[in-house]
Each structure stands twice: as structure tokens, then as C-alpha cells.
Amino acid sequence: MTETVTFQLNWEPNGFQAPYFLARREGFYADEGLDVEFVEGHGSPFAAEQTAKGRSDLGLAGGSAVLSVRSRGLEPLAVAAVSQKTPATIYSLRDVFGEPFTDPEQLRGRTVGPSATKTRILTLQLLEDRGIRDEVTVNDVQKHTHHRVEHQLLDGDVDAAVGVVTNGKELEREYDRTADELLIGDYLDVYGMTVVTNPEFAADNPDTIRSFLRATARGWELATNDPDRAVDALIDRNAQLEHNREVEHMKFLASAEDLQFTEFVRESGWGHFDAGRWKNLAEMLAETDLLESPVDPEAAWTNEYVDDTEPVIADYAERIGR
């Protein structure tokens, strides 16, 4: 008997999500007795909120969004770490700096335009950690500002912009101006995407969650080892992305190569969380205006549903050649 499970995506289908579509196309979810229905989203906070309210069984949301939504009185529960690093990125154009942009110190005396509140907060935290917060102008976020900061950078109104990994390379591809990206996750210990659920669904369906995570890990393994196959599965889901195949391929490679793997994954396996990182994240967000009330980071996550007896989870690093 097949069980239908709804999976709330953090955004519209894109290269970052290719492994989930691959897992479904290859029958990995079906092997676990699951029929996964994907629901398009409007950002990580939206996905965390929808899942917490029980409007979807599972969802895809960033770690900081999980804590932010919990601070509003809801209870999204993170059950697996998909990417170990935040995709937030500071990017610029080579001709702005006159040299490769490779270090936060190069932002001294510069103006930075963030595309969202979360990425602005992460940027401020990075600058604070480096001791240069007072030497960099970080603009406020304006509504519907994603394209605005991109064009501000192109027009020279800001020296750098903040978005997600590949935003700079997309500019480079479109405007033929060399771009550089500085991955914030290389400096801040912040989780990227996590699989979330709600406590009621978890209590009633523990085996379903374990099954979903086993199949998802298989999807990530195959996608990492065969990116073209993963992008094909994505385009099968949304044929309109065919014209943008190169960019979607680039997004997935960035996710697979730069965000999902760390030494912690080598030691612990796919999907596991580290308690210390959640504690550090909660402390960092508490120092900003992102949390509306105090949160208990220990209540926000669990490793209970990550099946350590499954080889693709336990031996993930070896299986992707890392």
C-alpha cells in the first residue's frame, strides 16, 4: 500500500532541489512505499510555517528559518540536515574591486546591498566576527529588492550584493563581467537546508519520516555522482527550465560541492545534526532582530529519524567519493 506524503519546497523548482525530483523519478520514494507530492513555496520561513501548521507533512527550510518561525510560537521540527552550510553569499564584480574578491576584509570602506533580511543578518554577523562591522555600510532591505540589488551592483550603486550561491556567476554569464562569490557558510557555522516536519506528524508517523529520509539520501547520493541525471529529473518536473539548464546545473553543483559536505558528514553520516551548531545559531540570531521571542534550540531538531543502519546514510562520504 502506498502512502501519500506532501513535501513543501522552499521555493519554485530549481537546481538546488534536483535530488528530490531525482529520488521520485528513480522510484526511491516508491521503494519505501511513498508517493511524494511536491508543493512549491515562497521561501524557507514560508515552508517552515506551512509545515509547522500541518498544511504539509514535510518541508524544506533553512536552519535560521526554523528558529525564526519557532520564535513566533509555531513548532517546525528539523529532522535531517540536507546542506551543512548556508547558501548565503556575498558577491561582486571583479572590475569593482580591481582584484579577485576573496576575503571579507576587502569590504572595508565598501557598501553592501542585501537581498533579504536573513542574508543581511548573516552579513552583519560575518562582519562583526571579523571586527569590521563599523567599517562597512550594509544597506537596509527593501521590499521586492532581489533584482534591485543586482542592478545596484551593475550600476555601481553598491560595491557588493548579498544573495545565494551562483547569483554572482549568473550575473557573469548574463553580462560578461567576471564575478566573485564569498560563501558566508565558509565563515559562519550556520546550517543551510533542513528537512522539517511538525511534532504531531512525527509522533504519528515515525516510520514514514525514516522512509522519506532514506529515499532522499539515495537521491542526494545519485545526484551528486551523476549531476546531469539530476538536472534531467528537475527539467522533467518543470520543462520551462530547459532554456536555463546551464544555470540549474550550476546551482546543483554548488549545492553538492560547496554546501552539503563537511568533515562532520564524513564522521557522522548523511543528515545528522550537531547540537553545538544549533546552540550557536540561536545565540547569533538572538543578538539580531530575527527572533521575536526566546527559543530553545534543543527543541528545534532531532536525529531520531535518521536511519543509521542504512548504508547510504552511514557511509555517505565514501559513496560520493569524499
Beta strands, then each sheet from edge to edge (+ up, - down):
strand 1: 3-8
strand 2: 34-39
strand 3: 58-62
strand 4: 77-81
strand 5: 88-93
strand 6: 111-114
strand 7: 137-138
strand 8: 160-164
strand 9: 179-183
strand 10: 193-197
sheet 1: 2+ 1+ 3+ 10- 4+
sheet 2: 7+ 6+ 8+ 5- 9+
end
